[in-house]
Amino acid sequence: MDTKELLKKVRKIEIKTRRLSDHVFGGEYHSTFKGRGMTFSEVRQYQYGDDVRSIDWNVTARYNEPYVKVFEEERELTLMLVVDVSGSEAFGTRSQFKKEVLTEIAATLAFSALQNNDKVGLVLFSEQIELYIPPKKGRSHILRIIRELLEFHPLSKKTAIGVALEFLSSVLKKKAIVFLLSDFMDKGYDKTLRIAAKKHDLTGIRVYDPMEKTLPNLGMVPMVDAETGRMKWINTFSKELRRSYGAQYAEQVKSFEELFKKNGAGQLNCSVEESYVKKLLGYFKARG
């Protein structure tokens, strides 16, 4: 992808996702993810309906009329986007690749955080940490994150969610809002998830293609594993094979949902054919 084409794509995603974050998610994001507490802002004259417990008696005595203390939320939050860039994310059958949906969701969340003056960081992972961008504020920083999501080429096509979560725990010393975006075609990350969920406000967003649920009856077909590159001929005539495939997929989804729920983390399933806008908004409202 040349520079001109990349900038065009970045701009297109910025326009779409910024509009969403400004008009749809900004307020929901703010009310869902609270700051660390309330900090003193100013004093002003008492108005009808003010809580009498907030009266500043020293200032009231000095000016011989009631004044109240005004507090505001101390936000200074950090949003970390942990995004799977393994080979399976390049899968898509109809409307969009999973990678494209992951990029749009990540960009929407990043602009929502920007609107609330929060820091945003990025971790791209496969079976290893492919890229780490430390949390910072500002539009130019968000645009850099979008550029990386669009054009980054991982060294590995395999997945290891546990590696990403372990890295996260090592680089983030304070509590953060963490969105882990993947198709979650992996296992063995129970322990690292438990540790991360205890320390951070963690949400897993599983993006999938409906065609992954079942194996269609197409006869003998060549299939390539996106993560290993190996090609096999598969006999999709076999009812047992199709049944086994469907059961394995269902077990994977069940494992993802139960693992996140058990550890008090949020979880969201989103098909590439669904509106991620409705899914995110519903999630924020349910949490808020």
N, C-alpha and C positions, 0 to 999 in steps of 0.2 A: 504494500500500500504506500503510494507516494505521499509526500507531505501535504499537498493540496487536497487530495482525496481524504486524508486523515482528518485535516482541519474541518472539512465539510461535514464529515460524519460526527465529529465532536460537537460542532455547532448544532447539528440536527438533534442530537440527543440532549444537548443543553436546553434548547428551546422547548422540547417536549417534556422533559422531566422537571425543568425549573417551573414551568407553568403548573404542573401537578403539585409540586411541593409548595408553591406560593399560594395557590387557590384551594387546594384540597388537604394536603398533609401537614402544612406548617403548624396550624393550631392544634391538630390532633397529636402531632409529634411532641409539641411542647407540653400538652396536658398528660401525655402518656409517660414521658420520661422526665421525672422531677429533678430539680436541682438538689444541692446538699443541705438546704435549709433556708432560713430567712435572715436577711441582713438589714441593718438600719439604713434608711435612705435619707429621710429629712423629717422636719416637723412642719405642720401646717395648722391653720385655724380649725377648730372643731366644727364639724358640719352635722346637721341633723341626721341621725342614723348611725353615726360613728360609735364604735364600741368604747364605752367609758373606761374600760381597762387599758386602753391605749393612750390615755391622757398623760401628757408629760407635765407633771406637777411643778417642776422647777421653772419651766418656761411659762406655764400658766400663771404662777405667782409673780414672775417678773413683769409680765405684760398685763396682768389683771384681767385676763380673758382666757378661755380654755383653748389649749393647743394639744394636738395628738401627734404621736410618733407614727411615721409611715415606714413600713418595711417592704422590701422586695425580695423576690426569689433569687437566691444565689445559684446561678446555673453552672457555668464553667464545667460542662460535661464533655466527655470524650466518646465519640462514636467510632468503633472499629468495624470495618467491613472485611470479613474473612471469606475470600471467594475461591472456589474450586475451579482450576483451569486445566484439569486432566482431560484426556482424550474423549471421555464419554459426554462431555459438555458440548461437543461439536455435533451432537446428534439432533436431527430434526426431520420430520416427515412431511409436514404440510405448510404451516404458516411461518414459523421461526425456529431457529436453532435454540437450544437451551442456553447457550452462551449469550445470545442476544438478549434474552429475557433477563438473565442474571445481571447483565450490564445495565439494563434500564432500571431494574429494581435498585441496584446499588447506587446509581446516579440520583434517583429520586430521593433515596434516604440521605445521601450526601448533601443535596441541596436543601432538604428539610433541616438538617443539622446546621448548615450555613446560615439559614434564615434565623435560627435561634442562637447564633454566635457560638456554636459548639465547635470543638476541634474534630477533625475527621482523619482517620488513618486507614491504611489498606494493607492487607496480607493476601498475596496470591500464592496458592499452594497446589501441588500435585502429590507425589509421594515425598516431596521435599518442599522447603520454603523457596519459592521461585522469586518472590519480590516482597520487600517490606518498605512501606512509605510511612514514616512516623507521623503521628497526629499533628495537624496544624490547622489554622483558620485561613479563610480567604478564598475568593472565587478562583484565582489562578491555581491554587492548590487543588481545588475540586476538579478543575479542567485537566490538570495533570493526571489525576486519578482516573478520569474518564478515558484519557488517551491510552493509559496503560491497560485498562480493561478492554479497549478495542483492539490494540495492536500487539499485545504481549504474546510472545511465542515461548511456551514452557520447554524446559529441557527434557522433562519426563511426561509421559502420557498416563501414568498410573496414579492412583489415589491413596492418600493416607491422612484421614481426618485427624487421627490422634497426634500426628506430627504437627499439624497446624495449631491444635489446641494447646499442646505442650509449649510451642513457641510463644503463643499468645500469653500464657501464664508467666513466661520468663521476661517478656519485654514490657508488660503492663503492670506496674506496681500498684496503681490505684484502681478502684472500681470503674468500669467503663460499660457503655452500652455496646453489646457485640451482636452483630448479625452474621451468622454463618450460612453462606449461600452455596448450595451443592445439590446434586441429585441423590446424595447419600448412598451411593452404591459401594459401600464399604462396611467393614465391621471391625470389632476389636478396639473401639475408642471409648468404651464405657468409663474407664477410670479417669482419663483426661477430661472427658465431658463433665464428670461429677466435680472435679476440681475447678474447672472453668466456671461452671454454673454456680458454684458456691461463692466465687469471688466476684463475678460480673453479672450484669443483667443480660442474659444470653437468650437469643432467639434463633432457631434453625428454620431456614426457608428452603423447602425442597421443591425444586423445579423439575418437572418431568414432561415427557411426551406421551400422550395417550397410547401410542403404538407400542410403548414399552410394556404395557400391562399384559398383553396377550400375544402369543405367537400365531400369526395367520397361517392358514393351510394353503401353502403355495407349492407344495411338492419338494423336490430336492433343490435347495438354494445355497449359494455360497455366502457365508457371513464372515465379516472381519471384526475381531475384537478391537474396539477403538483404543483400548488401553495397552494391549500387548502387540497389536499389529498382526496377530496370527489369523489365518483364514482357514475355515472349516466348511465342509459341505454338510448341511443339516437337512434331515428328512422331516419336513414339517407335515407330511401325511400322518405321522405317528401321533395318535391321540394321547398316548402316554407321555410323549415328549412335550406336547403342548400343555397338558395338564400339569406336568412337573415344572415347566417354565412359569406358568401362571401362579402356582403355589409358592415358588421361590420368590417371585416378585412381591406377592402379597405379604410374605413373611418379612421381607426387607422393609416394606412400608410400615408394617406393624411394629417392628423393632425400633425404627426411627421415632415413631410417635410415642411409644411407651417409654423409651429411654429418656427423651426430653421431658416428658410429663413427670416421670419418677424423680428427676433431679430438679424439678421446679423451674425448668426453662420453657420458654414459649416455643411453639412450633406451628408451622404453616405449610400446607401443600398447595402448590400452584402449577397448573398445567400450562404449557406454552399456548394453548388455545383459549385459556381463560383470561379475564381481565385482572391483572395483578393489582390494578388500582382498587377494585372492589375488595379484593382479598386483603390488601394492606389496610385499607380504611376500616374494614370490619374488624381486623385484628386490633388496631389502635383503639377503636371505640369500645371493644370488649375489655381491653385492659384499662382504659381511662375511667 
